[in-house]
Amino acid sequence: PGGMESFMALSTALGDAGRKLALLPPVERGVYSVDTRAAAPRVKVGADVLPWWPVRGVYLTLENGTAPAH
């Protein structure tokens, strides 16, 4: 997808400069659209709970759960 072009260019440049660690191949990566959002009311998201703020974009963790999204 077009949204990954600049990211891939940066990745290549870092690799060529010897500044990229060898990583295991990603299981899946891409550019996705968001259809719905849900979070438990007890979840707090802010500077005091996130280790860092991305300069651009989001940091996203997906997990399987048994609770229904409301």
mmCIF file as Biopython writes it, N, C-alpha, C and O atoms, coordinates in Angstrom:
data_model
#
loop_
_atom_site.group_PDB
_atom_site.id
_atom_site.type_symbol
_atom_site.label_atom_id
_atom_site.label_alt_id
_atom_site.label_comp_id
_atom_site.label_asym_id
_atom_site.label_entity_id
_atom_site.label_seq_id
_atom_site.pdbx_PDB_ins_code
_atom_site.Cartn_x
_atom_site.Cartn_y
_atom_site.Cartn_z
_atom_site.occupancy
_atom_site.B_iso_or_equiv
_atom_site.auth_seq_id
_atom_site.auth_asym_id
_atom_site.pdbx_PDB_model_num
ATOM 1   N N  . PRO A ? 1  ? 0.822   -1.212  0.000  1.0 0.0 1  A 1 
ATOM 2   C CA . PRO A ? 1  ? 0.000   0.000   0.000  1.0 0.0 1  A 1 
ATOM 3   C C  . PRO A ? 1  ? 0.853   1.258   0.000  1.0 0.0 1  A 1 
ATOM 4   O O  . PRO A ? 1  ? 1.976   1.263   0.506  1.0 0.0 1  A 1 
ATOM 5   N N  . GLY A ? 2  ? 0.316   2.308   -0.564 1.0 0.0 2  A 1 
ATOM 6   C CA . GLY A ? 2  ? 1.036   3.564   -0.675 1.0 0.0 2  A 1 
ATOM 7   C C  . GLY A ? 2  ? 1.454   4.163   0.647  1.0 0.0 2  A 1 
ATOM 8   O O  . GLY A ? 2  ? 2.450   4.882   0.709  1.0 0.0 2  A 1 
ATOM 9   N N  . GLY A ? 3  ? 0.718   3.885   1.703  1.0 0.0 3  A 1 
ATOM 10  C CA . GLY A ? 3  ? 1.049   4.442   3.008  1.0 0.0 3  A 1 
ATOM 11  C C  . GLY A ? 3  ? 2.331   3.890   3.602  1.0 0.0 3  A 1 
ATOM 12  O O  . GLY A ? 3  ? 2.869   4.465   4.548  1.0 0.0 3  A 1 
ATOM 13  N N  . MET A ? 4  ? 2.827   2.795   3.067  1.0 0.0 4  A 1 
ATOM 14  C CA . MET A ? 4  ? 4.039   2.170   3.596  1.0 0.0 4  A 1 
ATOM 15  C C  . MET A ? 4  ? 5.302   2.588   2.850  1.0 0.0 4  A 1 
ATOM 16  O O  . MET A ? 4  ? 6.403   2.247   3.281  1.0 0.0 4  A 1 
ATOM 17  N N  . GLU A ? 5  ? 5.171   3.321   1.740  1.0 0.0 5  A 1 
ATOM 18  C CA . GLU A ? 5  ? 6.335   3.647   0.911  1.0 0.0 5  A 1 
ATOM 19  C C  . GLU A ? 5  ? 7.408   4.411   1.675  1.0 0.0 5  A 1 
ATOM 20  O O  . GLU A ? 5  ? 8.582   4.046   1.611  1.0 0.0 5  A 1 
ATOM 21  N N  . SER A ? 6  ? 7.031   5.461   2.393  1.0 0.0 6  A 1 
ATOM 22  C CA . SER A ? 6  ? 8.038   6.248   3.110  1.0 0.0 6  A 1 
ATOM 23  C C  . SER A ? 6  ? 8.642   5.442   4.256  1.0 0.0 6  A 1 
ATOM 24  O O  . SER A ? 6  ? 9.830   5.581   4.549  1.0 0.0 6  A 1 
ATOM 25  N N  . PHE A ? 7  ? 7.844   4.609   4.900  1.0 0.0 7  A 1 
ATOM 26  C CA . PHE A ? 7  ? 8.361   3.759   5.969  1.0 0.0 7  A 1 
ATOM 27  C C  . PHE A ? 7  ? 9.381   2.762   5.423  1.0 0.0 7  A 1 
ATOM 28  O O  . PHE A ? 7  ? 10.432  2.551   6.028  1.0 0.0 7  A 1 
ATOM 29  N N  . MET A ? 8  ? 9.073   2.158   4.294  1.0 0.0 8  A 1 
ATOM 30  C CA . MET A ? 8  ? 9.988   1.185   3.702  1.0 0.0 8  A 1 
ATOM 31  C C  . MET A ? 8  ? 11.273  1.859   3.225  1.0 0.0 8  A 1 
ATOM 32  O O  . MET A ? 8  ? 12.350  1.273   3.326  1.0 0.0 8  A 1 
ATOM 33  N N  . ALA A ? 9  ? 11.170  3.087   2.706  1.0 0.0 9  A 1 
ATOM 34  C CA . ALA A ? 9  ? 12.359  3.833   2.286  1.0 0.0 9  A 1 
ATOM 35  C C  . ALA A ? 9  ? 13.253  4.124   3.489  1.0 0.0 9  A 1 
ATOM 36  O O  . ALA A ? 9  ? 14.474  3.993   3.405  1.0 0.0 9  A 1 
ATOM 37  N N  . LEU A ? 10 ? 12.652  4.514   4.597  1.0 0.0 10 A 1 
ATOM 38  C CA . LEU A ? 10 ? 13.420  4.761   5.820  1.0 0.0 10 A 1 
ATOM 39  C C  . LEU A ? 10 ? 14.082  3.475   6.296  1.0 0.0 10 A 1 
ATOM 40  O O  . LEU A ? 10 ? 15.253  3.485   6.674  1.0 0.0 10 A 1 
ATOM 41  N N  . SER A ? 11 ? 13.351  2.380   6.280  1.0 0.0 11 A 1 
ATOM 42  C CA . SER A ? 11 ? 13.895  1.086   6.694  1.0 0.0 11 A 1 
ATOM 43  C C  . SER A ? 11 ? 15.104  0.698   5.842  1.0 0.0 11 A 1 
ATOM 44  O O  . SER A ? 11 ? 16.117  0.238   6.369  1.0 0.0 11 A 1 
ATOM 45  N N  . THR A ? 12 ? 14.998  0.883   4.542  1.0 0.0 12 A 1 
ATOM 46  C CA . THR A ? 12 ? 16.105  0.566   3.637  1.0 0.0 12 A 1 
ATOM 47  C C  . THR A ? 12 ? 17.308  1.457   3.918  1.0 0.0 12 A 1 
ATOM 48  O O  . THR A ? 12 ? 18.440  0.975   3.969  1.0 0.0 12 A 1 
ATOM 49  N N  . ALA A ? 13 ? 17.071  2.760   4.102  1.0 0.0 13 A 1 
ATOM 50  C CA . ALA A ? 13 ? 18.165  3.696   4.375  1.0 0.0 13 A 1 
ATOM 51  C C  . ALA A ? 13 ? 18.866  3.353   5.689  1.0 0.0 13 A 1 
ATOM 52  O O  . ALA A ? 13 ? 20.094  3.399   5.762  1.0 0.0 13 A 1 
ATOM 53  N N  . LEU A ? 14 ? 18.105  3.011   6.718  1.0 0.0 14 A 1 
ATOM 54  C CA . LEU A ? 14 ? 18.714  2.635   7.994  1.0 0.0 14 A 1 
ATOM 55  C C  . LEU A ? 14 ? 19.521  1.348   7.853  1.0 0.0 14 A 1 
ATOM 56  O O  . LEU A ? 14 ? 20.612  1.231   8.411  1.0 0.0 14 A 1 
ATOM 57  N N  . GLY A ? 15 ? 18.988  0.388   7.111  1.0 0.0 15 A 1 
ATOM 58  C CA . GLY A ? 15 ? 19.716  -0.860  6.880  1.0 0.0 15 A 1 
ATOM 59  C C  . GLY A ? 15 ? 21.002  -0.632  6.118  1.0 0.0 15 A 1 
ATOM 60  O O  . GLY A ? 15 ? 22.036  -1.206  6.461  1.0 0.0 15 A 1 
ATOM 61  N N  . ASP A ? 16 ? 20.955  0.204   5.082  1.0 0.0 16 A 1 
ATOM 62  C CA . ASP A ? 16 ? 22.144  0.504   4.280  1.0 0.0 16 A 1 
ATOM 63  C C  . ASP A ? 16 ? 23.214  1.213   5.099  1.0 0.0 16 A 1 
ATOM 64  O O  . ASP A ? 16 ? 24.405  1.065   4.829  1.0 0.0 16 A 1 
ATOM 65  N N  . ALA A ? 17 ? 22.789  1.987   6.106  1.0 0.0 17 A 1 
ATOM 66  C CA . ALA A ? 17 ? 23.733  2.716   6.953  1.0 0.0 17 A 1 
ATOM 67  C C  . ALA A ? 17 ? 24.204  1.874   8.141  1.0 0.0 17 A 1 
ATOM 68  O O  . ALA A ? 17 ? 24.977  2.350   8.973  1.0 0.0 17 A 1 
ATOM 69  N N  . GLY A ? 18 ? 23.737  0.620   8.221  1.0 0.0 18 A 1 
ATOM 70  C CA . GLY A ? 18 ? 24.132  -0.240  9.333  1.0 0.0 18 A 1 
ATOM 71  C C  . GLY A ? 18 ? 23.490  0.144   10.649 1.0 0.0 18 A 1 
ATOM 72  O O  . GLY A ? 18 ? 24.035  -0.152  11.712 1.0 0.0 18 A 1 
ATOM 73  N N  . ARG A ? 19 ? 22.348  0.794   10.596 1.0 0.0 19 A 1 
ATOM 74  C CA . ARG A ? 19 ? 21.688  1.268   11.808 1.0 0.0 19 A 1 
ATOM 75  C C  . ARG A ? 19 ? 20.378  0.538   12.081 1.0 0.0 19 A 1 
ATOM 76  O O  . ARG A ? 19 ? 19.518  1.049   12.799 1.0 0.0 19 A 1 
ATOM 77  N N  . LYS A ? 20 ? 20.225  -0.635  11.521 1.0 0.0 20 A 1 
ATOM 78  C CA . LYS A ? 20 ? 18.992  -1.389  11.727 1.0 0.0 20 A 1 
ATOM 79  C C  . LYS A ? 20 ? 19.353  -2.786  12.207 1.0 0.0 20 A 1 
ATOM 80  O O  . LYS A ? 20 ? 20.154  -3.478  11.579 1.0 0.0 20 A 1 
ATOM 81  N N  . LEU A ? 21 ? 18.763  -3.195  13.316 1.0 0.0 21 A 1 
ATOM 82  C CA . LEU A ? 21 ? 19.014  -4.527  13.842 1.0 0.0 21 A 1 
ATOM 83  C C  . LEU A ? 21 ? 18.290  -5.564  13.000 1.0 0.0 21 A 1 
ATOM 84  O O  . LEU A ? 21 ? 17.211  -5.311  12.464 1.0 0.0 21 A 1 
ATOM 85  N N  . ALA A ? 22 ? 18.894  -6.718  12.897 1.0 0.0 22 A 1 
ATOM 86  C CA . ALA A ? 22 ? 18.221  -7.821  12.201 1.0 0.0 22 A 1 
ATOM 87  C C  . ALA A ? 22 ? 17.070  -8.305  13.076 1.0 0.0 22 A 1 
ATOM 88  O O  . ALA A ? 22 ? 17.267  -8.621  14.249 1.0 0.0 22 A 1 
ATOM 89  N N  . LEU A ? 23 ? 15.895  -8.361  12.517 1.0 0.0 23 A 1 
ATOM 90  C CA . LEU A ? 23 ? 14.706  -8.782  13.255 1.0 0.0 23 A 1 
ATOM 91  C C  . LEU A ? 23 ? 14.090  -9.993  12.584 1.0 0.0 23 A 1 
ATOM 92  O O  . LEU A ? 23 ? 14.353  -10.280 11.417 1.0 0.0 23 A 1 
ATOM 93  N N  . LEU A ? 24 ? 13.273  -10.690 13.335 1.0 0.0 24 A 1 
ATOM 94  C CA . LEU A ? 24 ? 12.502  -11.767 12.736 1.0 0.0 24 A 1 
ATOM 95  C C  . LEU A ? 24 ? 11.511  -11.169 11.753 1.0 0.0 24 A 1 
ATOM 96  O O  . LEU A ? 24 ? 11.066  -10.038 11.948 1.0 0.0 24 A 1 
ATOM 97  N N  . PRO A ? 25 ? 11.155  -11.888 10.713 1.0 0.0 25 A 1 
ATOM 98  C CA . PRO A ? 25 ? 10.191  -11.346 9.756  1.0 0.0 25 A 1 
ATOM 99  C C  . PRO A ? 25 ? 8.853   -11.060 10.439 1.0 0.0 25 A 1 
ATOM 100 O O  . PRO A ? 25 ? 8.420   -11.830 11.297 1.0 0.0 25 A 1 
ATOM 101 N N  . PRO A ? 26 ? 8.203   -9.970  10.068 1.0 0.0 26 A 1 
ATOM 102 C CA . PRO A ? 26 ? 6.905   -9.660  10.675 1.0 0.0 26 A 1 
ATOM 103 C C  . PRO A ? 26 ? 5.859   -10.686 10.240 1.0 0.0 26 A 1 
ATOM 104 O O  . PRO A ? 26 ? 5.902   -11.203 9.124  1.0 0.0 26 A 1 
ATOM 105 N N  . VAL A ? 27 ? 4.937   -10.964 11.130 1.0 0.0 27 A 1 
ATOM 106 C CA . VAL A ? 27 ? 3.842   -11.867 10.793 1.0 0.0 27 A 1 
ATOM 107 C C  . VAL A ? 27 ? 2.905   -11.169 9.824  1.0 0.0 27 A 1 
ATOM 108 O O  . VAL A ? 27 ? 2.476   -11.746 8.825  1.0 0.0 27 A 1 
ATOM 109 N N  . GLU A ? 28 ? 2.599   -9.933  10.132 1.0 0.0 28 A 1 
ATOM 110 C CA . GLU A ? 28 ? 1.720   -9.167  9.249  1.0 0.0 28 A 1 
ATOM 111 C C  . GLU A ? 28 ? 1.943   -7.685  9.519  1.0 0.0 28 A 1 
ATOM 112 O O  . GLU A ? 28 ? 2.049   -7.266  10.671 1.0 0.0 28 A 1 
ATOM 113 N N  . ARG A ? 29 ? 2.010   -6.917  8.483  1.0 0.0 29 A 1 
ATOM 114 C CA . ARG A ? 29 ? 2.095   -5.466  8.637  1.0 0.0 29 A 1 
ATOM 115 C C  . ARG A ? 29 ? 1.377   -4.838  7.467  1.0 0.0 29 A 1 
ATOM 116 O O  . ARG A ? 29 ? 1.223   -5.458  6.414  1.0 0.0 29 A 1 
ATOM 117 N N  . GLY A ? 30 ? 0.941   -3.617  7.649  1.0 0.0 30 A 1 
ATOM 118 C CA . GLY A ? 30 ? 0.239   -2.948  6.576  1.0 0.0 30 A 1 
ATOM 119 C C  . GLY A ? 30 ? -0.436  -1.685  7.053  1.0 0.0 30 A 1 
ATOM 120 O O  . GLY A ? 30 ? -0.263  -1.255  8.193  1.0 0.0 30 A 1 
ATOM 121 N N  . VAL A ? 31 ? -1.192  -1.113  6.178  1.0 0.0 31 A 1 
ATOM 122 C CA . VAL A ? 31 ? -1.967  0.089   6.471  1.0 0.0 31 A 1 
ATOM 123 C C  . VAL A ? 31 ? -3.427  -0.337  6.504  1.0 0.0 31 A 1 
ATOM 124 O O  . VAL A ? 31 ? -3.935  -0.914  5.543  1.0 0.0 31 A 1 
ATOM 125 N N  . TYR A ? 32 ? -4.089  -0.055  7.599  1.0 0.0 32 A 1 
ATOM 126 C CA . TYR A ? 32 ? -5.454  -0.516  7.797  1.0 0.0 32 A 1 
ATOM 127 C C  . TYR A ? 32 ? -6.380  0.656   8.095  1.0 0.0 32 A 1 
ATOM 128 O O  . TYR A ? 32 ? -5.940  1.700   8.577  1.0 0.0 32 A 1 
ATOM 129 N N  . SER A ? 33 ? -7.644  0.477   7.808  1.0 0.0 33 A 1 
ATOM 130 C CA . SER A ? 33 ? -8.640  1.470   8.212  1.0 0.0 33 A 1 
ATOM 131 C C  . SER A ? 33 ? -9.297  0.979   9.493  1.0 0.0 33 A 1 
ATOM 132 O O  . SER A ? 33 ? -9.332  -0.223  9.758  1.0 0.0 33 A 1 
ATOM 133 N N  . VAL A ? 34 ? -9.815  1.901   10.280 1.0 0.0 34 A 1 
ATOM 134 C CA . VAL A ? 34 ? -10.471 1.560   11.541 1.0 0.0 34 A 1 
ATOM 135 C C  . VAL A ? 34 ? -11.973 1.640   11.333 1.0 0.0 34 A 1 
ATOM 136 O O  . VAL A ? 34 ? -12.501 2.695   10.981 1.0 0.0 34 A 1 
ATOM 137 N N  . ASP A ? 35 ? -12.658 0.530   11.550 1.0 0.0 35 A 1 
ATOM 138 C CA . ASP A ? 35 ? -14.117 0.506   11.422 1.0 0.0 35 A 1 
ATOM 139 C C  . ASP A ? 35 ? -14.797 0.854   12.737 1.0 0.0 35 A 1 
ATOM 140 O O  . ASP A ? 35 ? -15.748 1.635   12.752 1.0 0.0 35 A 1 
ATOM 141 N N  . THR A ? 36 ? -14.327 0.291   13.832 1.0 0.0 36 A 1 
ATOM 142 C CA . THR A ? 36 ? -14.889 0.578   15.157 1.0 0.0 36 A 1 
ATOM 143 C C  . THR A ? 36 ? -13.761 0.618   16.174 1.0 0.0 36 A 1 
ATOM 144 O O  . THR A ? 36 ? -12.663 0.117   15.934 1.0 0.0 36 A 1 
ATOM 145 N N  . ARG A ? 37 ? -14.057 1.223   17.307 1.0 0.0 37 A 1 
ATOM 146 C CA . ARG A ? 37 ? -13.091 1.298   18.397 1.0 0.0 37 A 1 
ATOM 147 C C  . ARG A ? 37 ? -13.802 0.923   19.687 1.0 0.0 37 A 1 
ATOM 148 O O  . ARG A ? 37 ? -14.977 1.240   19.869 1.0 0.0 37 A 1 
ATOM 149 N N  . ALA A ? 38 ? -13.097 0.254   20.576 1.0 0.0 38 A 1 
ATOM 150 C CA . ALA A ? 38 ? -13.661 -0.106  21.874 1.0 0.0 38 A 1 
ATOM 151 C C  . ALA A ? 38 ? -12.533 -0.213  22.883 1.0 0.0 38 A 1 
ATOM 152 O O  . ALA A ? 38 ? -11.436 -0.664  22.556 1.0 0.0 38 A 1 
ATOM 153 N N  . ALA A ? 39 ? -12.804 0.198   24.095 1.0 0.0 39 A 1 
ATOM 154 C CA . ALA A ? 39 ? -11.845 0.061   25.191 1.0 0.0 39 A 1 
ATOM 155 C C  . ALA A ? 39 ? -12.630 -0.099  26.480 1.0 0.0 39 A 1 
ATOM 156 O O  . ALA A ? 39 ? -13.716 0.461   26.629 1.0 0.0 39 A 1 
ATOM 157 N N  . ALA A ? 40 ? -12.084 -0.855  27.397 1.0 0.0 40 A 1 
ATOM 158 C CA . ALA A ? 40 ? -12.723 -1.005  28.700 1.0 0.0 40 A 1 
ATOM 159 C C  . ALA A ? 40 ? -12.709 0.342   29.410 1.0 0.0 40 A 1 
ATOM 160 O O  . ALA A ? 40 ? -11.726 1.076   29.309 1.0 0.0 40 A 1 
ATOM 161 N N  . PRO A ? 41 ? -13.785 0.685   30.131 1.0 0.0 41 A 1 
ATOM 162 C CA . PRO A ? 41 ? -13.829 1.976   30.832 1.0 0.0 41 A 1 
ATOM 163 C C  . PRO A ? 41 ? -12.681 2.156   31.823 1.0 0.0 41 A 1 
ATOM 164 O O  . PRO A ? 41 ? -12.283 3.287   32.105 1.0 0.0 41 A 1 
ATOM 165 N N  . ARG A ? 42 ? -12.148 1.065   32.351 1.0 0.0 42 A 1 
ATOM 166 C CA . ARG A ? 42 ? -11.054 1.163   33.321 1.0 0.0 42 A 1 
ATOM 167 C C  . ARG A ? 42 ? -9.717  1.522   32.674 1.0 0.0 42 A 1 
ATOM 168 O O  . ARG A ? 42 ? -8.766  1.854   33.381 1.0 0.0 42 A 1 
ATOM 169 N N  . VAL A ? 43 ? -9.628  1.463   31.350 1.0 0.0 43 A 1 
ATOM 170 C CA . VAL A ? 43 ? -8.368  1.717   30.657 1.0 0.0 43 A 1 
ATOM 171 C C  . VAL A ? 43 ? -8.094  3.209   30.614 1.0 0.0 43 A 1 
ATOM 172 O O  . VAL A ? 43 ? -8.952  4.001   30.222 1.0 0.0 43 A 1 
ATOM 173 N N  . LYS A ? 44 ? -6.894  3.583   31.020 1.0 0.0 44 A 1 
ATOM 174 C CA . LYS A ? 44 ? -6.475  4.978   30.961 1.0 0.0 44 A 1 
ATOM 175 C C  . LYS A ? 44 ? -5.325  5.067   29.970 1.0 0.0 44 A 1 
ATOM 176 O O  . LYS A ? 44 ? -4.362  4.306   30.066 1.0 0.0 44 A 1 
ATOM 177 N N  . VAL A ? 45 ? -5.417  5.970   29.039 1.0 0.0 45 A 1 
ATOM 178 C CA . VAL A ? 45 ? -4.352  6.155   28.062 1.0 0.0 45 A 1 
ATOM 179 C C  . VAL A ? 45 ? -3.887  7.598   28.143 1.0 0.0 45 A 1 
ATOM 180 O O  . VAL A ? 45 ? -4.664  8.524   27.911 1.0 0.0 45 A 1 
ATOM 181 N N  . GLY A ? 46 ? -2.643  7.781   28.467 1.0 0.0 46 A 1 
ATOM 182 C CA . GLY A ? 46 ? -2.100  9.123   28.561 1.0 0.0 46 A 1 
ATOM 183 C C  . GLY A ? 46 ? -0.596  9.066   28.740 1.0 0.0 46 A 1 
ATOM 184 O O  . GLY A ? 46 ? -0.007  7.986   28.765 1.0 0.0 46 A 1 
ATOM 185 N N  . ALA A ? 47 ? 0.023   10.225  28.865 1.0 0.0 47 A 1 
ATOM 186 C CA . ALA A ? 47 ? 1.475   10.312  28.967 1.0 0.0 47 A 1 
ATOM 187 C C  . ALA A ? 47 ? 2.010   9.568   30.185 1.0 0.0 47 A 1 
ATOM 188 O O  . ALA A ? 47 ? 3.148   9.098   30.173 1.0 0.0 47 A 1 
ATOM 189 N N  . ASP A ? 48 ? 1.194   9.455   31.244 1.0 0.0 48 A 1 
ATOM 190 C CA . ASP A ? 48 ? 1.670   8.789   32.451 1.0 0.0 48 A 1 
ATOM 191 C C  . ASP A ? 48 ? 1.647   7.266   32.353 1.0 0.0 48 A 1 
ATOM 192 O O  . ASP A ? 48 ? 2.250   6.596   33.191 1.0 0.0 48 A 1 
ATOM 193 N N  . VAL A ? 49 ? 0.969   6.703   31.357 1.0 0.0 49 A 1 
ATOM 194 C CA . VAL A ? 49 ? 0.915   5.245   31.225 1.0 0.0 49 A 1 
ATOM 195 C C  . VAL A ? 49 ? 1.559   4.728   29.945 1.0 0.0 49 A 1 
ATOM 196 O O  . VAL A ? 49 ? 1.834   3.533   29.842 1.0 0.0 49 A 1 
ATOM 197 N N  . LEU A ? 50 ? 1.803   5.584   28.983 1.0 0.0 50 A 1 
ATOM 198 C CA . LEU A ? 50 ? 2.473   5.157   27.752 1.0 0.0 50 A 1 
ATOM 199 C C  . LEU A ? 50 ? 3.970   5.407   27.891 1.0 0.0 50 A 1 
ATOM 200 O O  . LEU A ? 50 ? 4.371   6.477   28.349 1.0 0.0 50 A 1 
ATOM 201 N N  . PRO A ? 51 ? 4.810   4.437   27.504 1.0 0.0 51 A 1 
ATOM 202 C CA . PRO A ? 51 ? 6.249   4.646   27.638 1.0 0.0 51 A 1 
ATOM 203 C C  . PRO A ? 51 ? 6.793   5.722   26.702 1.0 0.0 51 A 1 
ATOM 204 O O  . PRO A ? 51 ? 7.828   6.324   26.990 1.0 0.0 51 A 1 
ATOM 205 N N  . TRP A ? 52 ? 6.123   5.966   25.610 1.0 0.0 52 A 1 
ATOM 206 C CA . TRP A ? 52 ? 6.534   7.007   24.662 1.0 0.0 52 A 1 
ATOM 207 C C  . TRP A ? 52 ? 5.360   7.343   23.773 1.0 0.0 52 A 1 
ATOM 208 O O  . TRP A ? 52 ? 4.453   6.532   23.587 1.0 0.0 52 A 1 
ATOM 209 N N  . TRP A ? 53 ? 5.382   8.531   23.232 1.0 0.0 53 A 1 
ATOM 210 C CA . TRP A ? 53 ? 4.354   8.963   22.278 1.0 0.0 53 A 1 
ATOM 211 C C  . TRP A ? 53 ? 4.937   8.862   20.880 1.0 0.0 53 A 1 
ATOM 212 O O  . TRP A ? 53 ? 6.012   9.408   20.631 1.0 0.0 53 A 1 
ATOM 213 N N  . PRO A ? 54 ? 4.274   8.189   19.968 1.0 0.0 54 A 1 
ATOM 214 C CA . PRO A ? 54 ? 4.772   8.180   18.595 1.0 0.0 54 A 1 
ATOM 215 C C  . PRO A ? 54 ? 4.706   9.585   18.005 1.0 0.0 54 A 1 
ATOM 216 O O  . PRO A ? 54 ? 3.757   10.327  18.259 1.0 0.0 54 A 1 
ATOM 217 N N  . VAL A ? 55 ? 5.706   9.942   17.226 1.0 0.0 55 A 1 
ATOM 218 C CA . VAL A ? 55 ? 5.718   11.255  16.601 1.0 0.0 55 A 1 
ATOM 219 C C  . VAL A ? 55 ? 4.571   11.378  15.613 1.0 0.0 55 A 1 
ATOM 220 O O  . VAL A ? 55 ? 3.940   12.428  15.491 1.0 0.0 55 A 1 
ATOM 221 N N  . ARG A ? 56 ? 4.320   10.297  14.921 1.0 0.0 56 A 1 
ATOM 222 C CA . ARG A ? 56 ? 3.273   10.310  13.915 1.0 0.0 56 A 1 
ATOM 223 C C  . ARG A ? 56 ? 2.645   8.922   13.880 1.0 0.0 56 A 1 
ATOM 224 O O  . ARG A ? 56 ? 3.362   7.927   13.776 1.0 0.0 56 A 1 
ATOM 225 N N  . GLY A ? 57 ? 1.367   8.841   13.963 1.0 0.0 57 A 1 
ATOM 226 C CA . GLY A ? 57 ? 0.710   7.538   13.937 1.0 0.0 57 A 1 
ATOM 227 C C  . GLY A ? 57 ? 0.314   7.084   15.322 1.0 0.0 57 A 1 
ATOM 228 O O  . GLY A ? 57 ? 0.099   7.901   16.217 1.0 0.0 57 A 1 
ATOM 229 N N  . VAL A ? 58 ? 0.219   5.794   15.494 1.0 0.0 58 A 1 
ATOM 230 C CA . VAL A ? 58 ? -0.239  5.235   16.760 1.0 0.0 58 A 1 
ATOM 231 C C  . VAL A ? 58 ? 0.605   4.030   17.148 1.0 0.0 58 A 1 
ATOM 232 O O  . VAL A ? 58 ? 1.267   3.418   16.309 1.0 0.0 58 A 1 
ATOM 233 N N  . TYR A ? 59 ? 0.568   3.707   18.413 1.0 0.0 59 A 1 
ATOM 234 C CA . TYR A ? 59 ? 1.145   2.478   18.928 1.0 0.0 59 A 1 
ATOM 235 C C  . TYR A ? 59 ? -0.037  1.607   19.292 1.0 0.0 59 A 1 
ATOM 236 O O  . TYR A ? 59 ? -0.836  1.983   20.150 1.0 0.0 59 A 1 
ATOM 237 N N  . LEU A ? 60 ? -0.169  0.461   18.666 1.0 0.0 60 A 1 
ATOM 238 C CA . LEU A ? 60 ? -1.369  -0.350  18.796 1.0 0.0 60 A 1 
ATOM 239 C C  . LEU A ? 60 ? -1.013  -1.763  19.204 1.0 0.0 60 A 1 
ATOM 240 O O  . LEU A ? 60 ? -0.138  -2.395  18.614 1.0 0.0 60 A 1 
ATOM 241 N N  . THR A ? 61 ? -1.706  -2.251  20.226 1.0 0.0 61 A 1 
ATOM 242 C CA . THR A ? 61 ? -1.571  -3.635  20.638 1.0 0.0 61 A 1 
ATOM 243 C C  . THR A ? 61 ? -2.931  -4.289  20.529 1.0 0.0 61 A 1 
ATOM 244 O O  . THR A ? 61 ? -3.906  -3.796  21.096 1.0 0.0 61 A 1 
ATOM 245 N N  . LEU A ? 62 ? -3.005  -5.387  19.810 1.0 0.0 62 A 1 
ATOM 246 C CA . LEU A ? 62 ? -4.251  -6.129  19.665 1.0 0.0 62 A 1 
ATOM 247 C C  . LEU A ? 62 ? -4.141  -7.421  20.446 1.0 0.0 62 A 1 
ATOM 248 O O  . LEU A ? 62 ? -3.138  -8.129  20.360 1.0 0.0 62 A 1 
ATOM 249 N N  . GLU A ? 63 ? -5.185  -7.725  21.214 1.0 0.0 63 A 1 
ATOM 250 C CA . GLU A ? 63 ? -5.197  -8.952  21.992 1.0 0.0 63 A 1 
ATOM 251 C C  . GLU A ? 63 ? -6.540  -9.636  21.837 1.0 0.0 63 A 1 
ATOM 252 O O  . GLU A ? 63 ? -7.552  -8.976  21.598 1.0 0.0 63 A 1 
ATOM 253 N N  . ASN A ? 64 ? -6.557  -10.940 21.969 1.0 0.0 64 A 1 
ATOM 254 C CA . ASN A ? 64 ? -7.809  -11.686 21.995 1.0 0.0 64 A 1 
ATOM 255 C C  . ASN A ? 64 ? -8.380  -11.621 23.404 1.0 0.0 64 A 1 
ATOM 256 O O  . ASN A ? 64 ? -7.641  -11.722 24.384 1.0 0.0 64 A 1 
ATOM 257 N N  . GLY A ? 65 ? -9.683  -11.454 23.505 1.0 0.0 65 A 1 
ATOM 258 C CA . GLY A ? 65 ? -10.325 -11.412 24.805 1.0 0.0 65 A 1 
ATOM 259 C C  . GLY A ? 65 ? -11.688 -12.065 24.748 1.0 0.0 65 A 1 
ATOM 260 O O  . GLY A ? 65 ? -12.193 -12.390 23.673 1.0 0.0 65 A 1 
ATOM 261 N N  . THR A ? 66 ? -12.276 -12.255 25.907 1.0 0.0 66 A 1 
ATOM 262 C CA . THR A ? 66 ? -13.587 -12.891 25.958 1.0 0.0 66 A 1 
ATOM 263 C C  . THR A ? 66 ? -14.700 -11.904 26.273 1.0 0.0 66 A 1 
ATOM 264 O O  . THR A ? 66 ? -15.876 -12.233 26.116 1.0 0.0 66 A 1 
ATOM 265 N N  . ALA A ? 67 ? -14.353 -10.707 26.712 1.0 0.0 67 A 1 
ATOM 266 C CA . ALA A ? 67 ? -15.379 -9.718  27.056 1.0 0.0 67 A 1 
ATOM 267 C C  . ALA A ? 67 ? -15.950 -9.096  25.786 1.0 0.0 67 A 1 
ATOM 268 O O  . ALA A ? 67 ? -15.205 -8.829  24.843 1.0 0.0 67 A 1 
ATOM 269 N N  . PRO A ? 68 ? -17.261 -8.862  25.750 1.0 0.0 68 A 1 
ATOM 270 C CA . PRO A ? 68 ? -17.850 -8.222  24.572 1.0 0.0 68 A 1 
ATOM 271 C C  . PRO A ? 68 ? -17.484 -6.738  24.519 1.0 0.0 68 A 1 
ATOM 272 O O  . PRO A ? 68 ? -17.352 -6.088  25.557 1.0 0.0 68 A 1 
ATOM 273 N N  . ALA A ? 69 ? -17.325 -6.215  23.324 1.0 0.0 69 A 1 
ATOM 274 C CA . ALA A ? 69 ? -17.075 -4.779  23.146 1.0 0.0 69 A 1 
ATOM 275 C C  . ALA A ? 69 ? -18.404 -4.052  23.224 1.0 0.0 69 A 1 
ATOM 276 O O  . ALA A ? 69 ? -19.369 -4.452  22.573 1.0 0.0 69 A 1 
ATOM 277 N N  . HIS A ? 70 ? -18.466 -2.992  24.010 1.0 0.0 70 A 1 
ATOM 278 C CA . HIS A ? 70 ? -19.713 -2.221  24.156 1.0 0.0 70 A 1 
ATOM 279 C C  . HIS A ? 70 ? -19.554 -0.851  23.550 1.0 0.0 70 A 1 
ATOM 280 O O  . HIS A ? 70 ? -20.492 -0.054  23.573 1.0 0.0 70 A 1 
#
